Amino acid sequence: MSEIPLTHILFVSTALFFIGLYGLLSRRNLITMLMAIELILNSVNINFLAFNRYLHPDQLHGVFFSLFIITIAAAEAAVAIAVIINLYRTHQSIDVEDAGEMKF
């Protein structure tokens, strides 16, 4: 079985990062922005795993960092969804531009 070159994995990771960055900067919907942040975090996970595989294949440092990031991303998603639901209940909108005009 042939090994996938590191450059291919880094290309996919970079593409995911910039797709997530574009989604974060260009969208106004909070849920879409949350999904873009998740894409960015997944690209970081791919980098950790790729460099762990190619630089230190006998160690698991990259795997542990990736598991930590997945845990943090799950907690961030749970809190963000709770905030988004609360904003929608009180203001009937999850648009970022409408959130700037809201008075709490």
Steps between C-alpha positions, in 0.01 A plus 500: 500500500646834399529788740329833435760779474503766769449775242164355396378488858620855563326618183168355620553650844581842354196486274277414799651784701440761230149372426425537871658845511299611199182367658579675827568837339235502230191356669258680728316199638634390840449130432696522174775686683508225763537237227785704348681502836458123515661471154796706620542280807480185286774633273720550806425142606608373159827693534569355844435146380699541178807640670475240774487224237793626296730647767443275801311186392580314821354769729143617554543870577304614194218259580471634854494859376231407247286333766537810718392726211201274424395525866535878501309525170213292640477721809521814284224374271273418793543844656469679166181315407352584841581868445360492147175339619467759775560784251241358265243464777542857617557684170357266232822526297845340486642750253828654617411847376173490694688391813704821494184708520342297781470657840540265791 
